[in-house]
């Protein structure tokens, strides 16, 4: 399997956890963790932008051998300034750092309605709410986001009851 195809979200989450990085999961993996049936090969996150958290994030990035797609080394101080997105490759797959996702005011905005999701192996990342994930896709208005946005809208319509029904194995 090519390095680009390898995605180990547990390795990424474990590294972030070991370094006490504060963030909210967004993007396709956020939607998957909220119940969509998508497939993804990367992790998108919105970090808290406080200096000490960015220092911990830098250490975590170093541990997973994060680099730019062209192979250049990463410097959060340099690379996050004035950029809407920082796209990286790591030993555990693709990682995108998005300081202020479209349609949001960043970490604090997303944290308010996000929820902690147990994903196994003792990991419990905070994930953006279904509403916020839909808001981000809606603002982006990209063709590739139409189906995921419709899925999120349907999840919103069905409400929290759908999760309970799925947990009990009831066919809806």
Secondary structure by P-SEA (a helix, b strand, c coil): ccccccccaaaaaaaaaaabbbbbbbcaaaaaaacccccccbbbbbccccaaaaaaaaaaaaaaccccccbbbbbccccccccccccccccccbbbbbccccccccaaaaaacbbbbbccccbbbbbccaaaaaaaaaaaccccaaaaaaaaaaaaaacaaaaaaaaacccc
